Amino acid sequence: MSIYSGMTPRGILIMAFASIGALLFGLDNGWWGTVLGETAFLCHYGDETTVDGVTACTLSTSRQSAGSGIGSAGIMLGCALAVYVNKVFGRKRSLAFLSMLSIIGIVIEMTSALGSSPAGRFGQFIAGKLINSMAMGMACNIIPIYLSETSTASARGSVINMYNLVQITGVIVASASVYAVSTRTDRSAYLIPMGIQLVSPGLILIVYYWLPESPRWLIWVGHQAEAVESAKALFLTESNNFDADEYCSKIAIAFEDEKRFDTGWRDVIRGADLRRTLIATGAQCFQQAQGSSYMTTYIVSFLVGIGVTNYFPVIMGLYMELWVVTVAGSYLPDRFGRRPNIIFPAAINAASLIIVAILTTVYTDPSPAVQKASLALIFIWYSFFGIQGNQAWIISAEVAPTRNREKVLFISSFSGFGVSLIITWVAPYIQDVGYGNLGSKIGFIWGSFSILTVIATYLFLPETRGFSLEQLDYLFENRVPARKFDGYHFDDDILATAPIGNVVLAAGAADEAETEMEAKTKEEA
């Protein structure tokens, strides 16, 4: 079975175009996490220090913390902005808006290095990074929603995984660009990686014309005819006899039920929607708490802590491995489900980092053998985190209810990046000499959260594989227990259907029809 089951070649290409926005996140994370080891950047934005007669350039702990933390803060602001932009203007125009915002931020970043003074203006750089990070936060909300709403139920996991795959591609490109120019001593050593960030918003604006709007959003705002045309662009071929009118009519039926219960923000903190909000938020927060943002932002520090000195090739090897595993992750979610792809990798991640932390505790001056063992465990961690890393976005996008999809994804991603913000602000003070001085022993913290992830996933996360978004609405509204989702099957590809005689109705309508039939039978009796 194809990993993109039910998707047309044109539909897959559209998904790939939409996923370009994920490059924003990957390019920023990749260049910033790697440039912290580049001499030119450290000299122009940091300070020169002399230790034992050896002069070196360093970025102070406070500036490291600010540079990393402001990114998470900007992403959180972007998440909040995306709720309204995405809801009011739709998915397609929101992509154009975030692209223009990103370009403004990147230009401010780059111009912070220009001028007669050899020192870069760190305050201006931070301001540009904040604005670009806001665009990244919008992308984190808009793109997964767009991908979940424009894919088939059987391929939704693989399609949303495109977001993660493109993001990691951006990390690799940015890290490789830093590595390629790392021996330069002038401003081009960091302006080139900064400038590469413009690729993502530029490409989005180029392909904007060919992107159809989400049929589900169009139906929600009452544009049925436009929704039919969008559905045709996504799913119709000359040979598949796809009926766009029927497809959109079914979604409209499900939406009418959803609109009856839409009371705004109150929904997300009560009833079935509260459960969905907690699941989406838990998925995002536990992903970050396992060390995701730390292992991207401070991987140089972590490698130094286990004794690695030539870390650029190691970082590139880790990112290439992560990319390969993420490609494999395109197949796994829709083949084996969401739950197994979190539980087993998280357990291995916990063991990997805890063992690294034990080794660095026992061997304060690690031998080559200990260094190799620790490095092998970090490669193992990246492998299995690559398998589970995409699950948070898949789960968040699909458990969010139709009537409050933007709100729930905002709360979940805002909370997840809030955890990331805490980690990126606090981690330098926990690990650096002169402060907490944990070094690589910080792995005890991330490993413990991986253990909690296993427990929480087993107890609370339902299996959502194979259900349409409308069917998931039905299962949650009817409060089906987490471990019983997998036993449900519906007669229709979109609606949660129940057969009555020779007529198949939506599940909610079927319940009403059965009640009416029972009442009529009693009257006749």
C-alpha positions in Angstrom: 0.0 0.0 0.0 1.3 3.5 -0.9 2.2 5.7 2.0 0.1 8.4 0.3 -3.0 6.1 -0.1 -5.8 7.9 -1.8 -3.7 11.0 -2.7 -3.3 12.1 -6.3 0.2 13.1 -7.7 -1.1 16.7 -7.9 -2.4 16.5 -4.4 1.0 15.2 -3.1 2.8 18.0 -4.9 0.4 20.6 -3.3 1.2 19.1 0.1 4.9 19.4 -0.6 4.5 23.0 -1.7 2.6 23.9 1.5 5.2 22.2 3.6 7.9 24.6 2.4 6.9 26.8 5.3 8.5 24.3 7.6 11.8 25.3 6.2 11.4 28.5 8.3 11.7 26.5 11.4 14.5 24.2 10.2 16.7 26.9 8.7 16.5 29.0 11.9 17.1 26.1 14.2 19.9 24.7 12.1 21.9 27.9 11.6 21.5 29.2 15.1 22.3 25.9 16.8 25.5 25.4 14.7 26.7 29.0 14.5 27.3 29.0 18.3 30.5 27.2 17.4 31.6 29.5 14.6 34.5 31.9 15.4 33.5 34.8 13.2 30.0 35.1 14.7 31.2 34.7 18.3 33.8 37.5 17.7 31.4 39.9 16.1 28.5 39.4 18.5 30.3 38.1 21.6 33.4 39.0 23.6 37.1 38.1 23.5 38.3 36.3 26.6 41.9 35.2 27.5 42.4 32.0 29.5 46.0 30.8 30.3 47.3 33.1 27.6 44.9 31.7 24.9 42.5 34.3 23.4 39.1 33.0 22.2 35.8 34.6 21.3 32.7 33.5 23.3 29.0 34.4 23.4 28.1 35.1 27.0 25.7 32.7 28.8 23.1 35.5 28.9 23.3 36.2 25.2 23.1 32.5 24.4 20.0 32.3 26.5 18.5 35.4 25.0 19.3 34.3 21.4 17.6 30.9 22.0 14.9 32.0 24.3 13.7 34.9 22.1 13.1 32.4 19.3 10.7 30.4 21.5 9.0 33.6 22.7 8.5 34.7 19.1 7.1 31.4 18.1 4.6 31.6 21.0 3.5 35.0 19.8 3.2 33.7 16.3 1.0 30.8 17.6 -1.4 33.3 19.2 -1.5 35.5 16.0 -2.2 32.4 13.8 -5.5 31.6 15.6 -7.1 34.7 14.2 -5.3 35.0 10.9 -5.9 31.4 10.1 -9.6 31.5 11.1 -10.5 34.8 9.4 -8.3 34.7 6.2 -8.0 31.0 5.6 -5.0 28.7 5.3 -3.7 29.9 1.9 -3.6 33.7 2.6 -2.1 33.0 6.0 0.8 31.3 4.4 1.4 34.5 2.3 1.2 36.7 5.4 3.7 34.7 7.4 6.1 34.7 4.4 6.1 38.4 4.3 6.6 38.7 8.0 9.5 36.3 7.8 11.2 38.3 5.1 11.0 41.5 7.3 12.5 39.6 10.3 15.4 38.1 8.3 16.3 41.4 6.7 16.5 43.0 10.2 18.7 40.2 11.3 21.1 40.5 8.4 21.4 44.3 8.6 22.4 44.1 12.2 25.9 43.1 10.9 26.3 46.0 8.6 28.0 49.3 9.4 31.5 50.7 10.1 31.8 49.0 13.5 33.2 45.5 13.4 30.9 44.5 16.2 27.4 43.3 15.3 24.3 45.0 16.9 23.1 42.2 19.0 19.9 44.0 20.1 18.8 44.5 16.4 19.7 40.9 15.7 17.4 39.8 18.5 14.6 42.0 17.2 14.8 40.5 13.8 15.0 37.0 15.2 11.8 37.7 17.2 9.9 38.8 14.1 11.1 35.8 12.1 10.2 33.5 15.0 6.7 34.9 15.0 6.4 33.7 11.3 7.7 30.3 12.4 5.1 30.2 15.1 2.4 30.9 12.5 3.8 28.2 10.3 3.6 25.7 13.1 -0.1 26.2 13.4 -1.2 26.9 9.8 0.7 24.1 7.9 -0.3 21.1 10.0 -3.9 22.2 9.9 -3.7 22.7 6.1 -2.1 19.3 5.6 -4.6 17.5 7.9 -7.6 19.1 6.2 -6.4 18.4 2.6 -5.3 14.8 2.9 -7.1 11.5 3.0 -7.6 9.7 6.4 -5.4 6.8 5.3 -2.5 9.1 4.4 -2.9 11.8 6.9 0.0 10.7 9.1 2.4 10.5 6.1 1.2 13.8 4.8 1.7 15.7 8.1 5.1 14.0 8.4 6.1 16.1 5.3 6.1 19.1 7.7 8.7 17.4 9.9 10.7 16.1 6.9 11.0 19.6 5.3 11.9 21.1 8.7 14.8 18.7 9.2 15.9 19.3 5.6 16.1 23.0 6.6 18.2 22.1 9.6 20.6 20.1 7.4 20.9 22.9 4.8 21.5 25.6 7.4 24.0 23.5 9.4 25.8 22.6 6.2 26.0 26.2 5.1 27.5 27.2 8.5 30.0 24.3 8.3 31.0 25.2 4.7 31.9 28.8 5.6 33.1 28.2 9.2 36.7 28.9 8.3 35.9 32.4 7.0 36.8 35.3 9.3 34.6 38.0 7.8 30.9 38.7 8.1 30.0 36.4 5.2 30.7 33.5 7.6 27.3 34.1 9.2 25.5 36.4 6.7 25.4 33.5 4.2 23.6 31.1 6.6 21.3 34.0 7.7 20.5 34.9 4.1 19.6 31.3 3.2 16.6 31.7 5.5 15.0 33.8 2.8 14.6 30.7 0.6 11.6 29.5 2.5 9.3 32.6 2.4 10.5 33.3 -1.1 9.4 29.8 -2.3 6.1 30.1 -0.6 5.3 33.3 -2.4 6.4 31.8 -5.7 4.1 28.7 -5.4 1.3 30.6 -3.7 -0.8 30.8 -7.0 -0.9 27.0 -7.3 -2.1 26.3 -3.8 -5.8 25.6 -3.4 -7.6 26.7 -0.2 -8.6 24.1 2.3 -12.1 22.7 1.2 -13.0 22.3 4.9 -12.3 26.0 5.7 -14.2 27.1 2.6 -17.2 25.0 3.7 -17.0 26.3 7.2 -17.3 29.9 6.0 -20.0 29.1 3.5 -18.1 29.0 0.2 -19.4 25.6 -1.0 -18.8 26.2 -4.7 -15.1 27.2 -4.1 -14.7 24.2 -1.8 -15.8 21.9 -4.7 -13.1 23.4 -7.0 -10.5 23.0 -4.3 -11.4 19.4 -3.7 -11.1 18.7 -7.4 -7.6 20.2 -7.5 -6.6 18.0 -4.6 -8.3 14.6 -5.4 -9.6 14.5 -9.0 -7.8 12.6 -11.8 -9.0 11.5 -15.2 -9.5 8.0 -14.0 -10.6 8.0 -10.4 -14.1 9.3 -10.8 -13.8 11.4 -7.6 -17.1 13.2 -6.8 -16.1 16.5 -5.4 -19.8 17.6 -4.8 -20.5 14.5 -2.7 -17.2 14.9 -0.8 -18.0 18.5 0.1 -21.7 17.7 0.9 -20.6 15.1 3.4 -18.2 17.5 5.1 -21.0 20.1 5.2 -23.4 17.7 6.9 -20.8 17.0 9.6 -20.1 20.7 10.0 -23.7 21.6 10.6 -23.7 19.4 13.7 -20.4 21.0 14.8 -21.7 24.5 14.4 -24.7 23.8 16.6 -22.3 23.2 19.5 -19.8 26.0 18.8 -19.7 28.4 21.8 -16.2 29.7 21.2 -13.3 29.6 23.6 -15.3 28.0 26.4 -15.5 24.8 24.5 -11.8 24.0 24.8 -11.9 23.9 28.6 -14.9 21.7 29.1 -16.5 18.5 28.0 -15.1 16.4 25.1 -13.1 19.3 23.8 -11.2 19.7 27.1 -10.0 16.1 26.7 -8.8 16.8 23.1 -7.1 20.0 24.2 -5.2 18.1 27.0 -4.2 15.3 24.5 -2.8 17.8 21.9 -1.1 19.9 24.6 0.4 16.8 26.2 1.8 15.6 22.9 3.5 19.0 22.3 4.8 19.5 25.8 6.2 16.0 26.2 8.0 16.2 22.9 9.8 19.4 24.1 10.4 18.1 27.6 12.3 15.1 26.2 15.0 17.4 25.1 13.9 18.2 21.5 14.7 21.9 21.6 17.8 21.3 23.8 19.4 18.7 21.4 18.9 21.1 18.5 19.9 24.4 20.1 22.7 23.2 22.4 24.0 20.1 20.7 27.5 21.7 20.5 27.6 22.1 24.3 26.3 18.5 24.8 29.0 17.1 22.5 31.7 19.1 24.2 30.5 17.8 27.5 31.2 14.2 26.4 34.6 15.1 25.1 34.0 15.6 21.4 36.2 18.4 19.9 35.6 18.1 16.2 31.9 18.5 16.5 30.8 19.9 13.0 31.1 16.6 11.2 29.3 14.8 14.1 26.5 17.3 14.0 26.1 16.8 10.2 26.1 13.1 10.7 23.4 13.4 13.4 21.2 15.6 11.2 21.6 13.3 8.2 20.6 10.3 10.3 17.6 12.2 11.6 16.5 13.0 8.0 16.7 9.3 6.9 14.8 8.2 10.0 12.1 10.9 9.3 11.7 9.6 5.8 11.0 6.2 7.2 8.6 7.9 9.6 6.5 8.7 6.6 5.5 5.1 6.5 5.2 4.2 10.1 2.4 6.3 11.5 -0.3 5.1 9.0 1.1 1.5 9.1 1.5 0.9 12.8 -0.5 3.7 14.4 0.4 6.7 16.6 0.7 5.0 20.0 3.4 2.5 19.2 5.5 5.1 17.4 5.6 7.1 20.6 5.8 4.5 23.3 8.7 2.4 22.0 10.9 5.2 20.7 10.4 7.2 23.9 11.5 4.2 26.0 14.7 3.9 24.0 15.3 7.6 24.2 15.0 7.5 27.9 17.6 4.7 28.2 20.0 6.4 25.8 20.2 9.8 27.6 20.2 8.3 31.1 23.1 6.0 30.2 25.0 9.0 28.7 24.4 11.0 31.9 25.6 8.0 34.0 28.8 7.7 31.9 29.6 11.4 32.2 29.0 11.2 36.0 31.2 8.2 36.6 34.0 9.3 34.2 34.7 13.0 34.7 37.6 12.8 32.3 36.0 10.4 29.6 38.4 8.0 27.9 38.1 7.5 24.1 36.0 4.4 24.7 33.6 6.3 26.9 33.4 9.1 24.3 32.6 6.6 21.5 29.9 4.9 23.7 28.3 8.2 24.6 28.4 9.3 20.9 26.8 6.1 19.8 24.0 6.5 22.3 23.4 10.1 21.0 23.1 8.7 17.5 20.6 6.1 18.9 18.7 8.9 20.6 18.4 10.9 17.3 17.3 7.8 15.4 14.4 7.0 17.7 13.4 10.6 18.3 13.2 10.9 14.6 10.5 8.2 14.6 8.4 9.8 17.4 9.2 13.5 16.6 6.5 13.9 14.0 3.8 12.3 16.1 3.2 15.4 18.1 2.2 17.4 15.0 0.1 14.6 13.6 -1.8 14.1 16.9 -2.2 17.8 17.6 -3.6 18.5 14.1 -6.0 15.5 14.0 -7.4 15.5 17.6 -8.3 19.2 17.4 -12.1 19.5 16.9 -13.5 20.9 13.7 -15.2 23.9 15.4 -12.1 24.8 17.4 -9.2 23.5 15.4 -7.3 26.7 15.3 -7.8 27.3 19.1 -6.7 23.9 20.2 -3.7 23.8 18.0 -2.8 27.3 19.3 -3.1 26.2 22.9 -1.1 23.0 22.3 1.7 24.5 20.3 1.9 27.6 22.5 2.3 25.4 25.6 4.8 23.2 23.8 7.0 26.2 22.8 6.5 27.5 26.3 8.2 24.4 27.6 10.9 25.0 24.9 11.2 28.6 26.1 11.9 27.5 29.6 14.4 24.9 28.5 16.3 27.2 26.1 16.5 30.0 28.7 17.4 27.8 31.7 19.6 25.1 30.1 22.7 27.3 29.8 22.5 28.1 33.5 22.0 24.4 34.4 24.8 23.1 32.3 27.5 25.8 32.0 30.6 26.0 34.3 30.1 28.7 36.8 26.4 28.0 37.2 24.8 24.5 37.5 27.8 22.8 35.8 25.7 19.7 34.9 27.2 19.4 31.5 26.0 16.2 29.8 24.5 15.0 33.0 21.5 17.1 32.0 20.5 13.9 30.2 19.0 12.7 33.5 16.3 15.4 33.1 15.3 14.6 29.5 15.5 10.9 30.0 13.0 11.2 33.0 10.5 13.0 30.8 10.8 10.3 28.2 9.7 7.8 30.8 6.7 10.0 31.7 5.9 10.2 27.9 5.6 6.4 27.8 3.3 6.3 30.7 1.0 9.2 29.6 0.8 7.8 26.0 -0.3 4.4 27.2 -2.9 5.7 29.5 -4.4 8.7 27.7 -3.6 8.8 23.9 -6.3 7.1 21.7 -5.3 5.5 18.4 -6.4 7.9 15.7 -5.0 6.1 12.6 -7.4 5.7 9.7 -10.3 7.9 10.9 -11.5 11.0 9.1 -11.5 14.2 11.0 -15.3 14.0 11.2 -15.2 10.5 12.5 -12.7 11.6 15.2 -15.2 14.3 16.2 -17.9 11.6 16.7 -15.6 9.4 18.8 -14.6 12.2 21.1 -18.1 13.6 21.4 -19.3 10.1 22.5 -16.4 9.9 25.0 -15.0 6.6 23.7 -12.2 5.5 26.0 -8.6 5.9 24.7 -7.8 2.2 24.3 -11.1 1.4 22.5 -10.8 3.8 19.5 -9.0 1.2 17.5 -12.1 -1.1 17.6 -14.4 1.3 15.8 -15.2 1.0 12.1 -17.4 3.1 9.9 -19.2 2.5 6.7 -18.2 5.8 5.0 -14.8 7.3 4.3 -15.7 10.7 5.8 -18.9 10.5 7.9 -19.3 8.6 11.1 -22.1 6.4 9.7 -24.5 3.9 11.0 -26.8 1.8 8.7 -30.6 2.0 9.1 -32.4 -0.3 6.7 -31.1 0.6 3.2 -30.1 4.2 4.2 -26.7 5.3 5.6 -26.9 8.4 7.7 -24.3 10.4 9.7 -24.0 8.9 13.1 -25.6 11.9 14.9 -28.5 11.9 12.3 -28.8 8.1 12.7 -29.3 8.4 16.4 -32.1 10.9 15.9 -33.7 8.8 13.3 -33.7 5.7 15.5 -35.3 7.7 18.3 -38.0 8.9 16.0 -38.6 5.4 14.7 -38.9 4.1 18.3 -41.4 6.8 19.2 -43.5 6.1 16.1 -43.5 2.4 16.9 -44.8 3.1 20.4 -47.5 5.4 19.1 -48.7 2.8 16.6 -48.7 0.1 19.4 
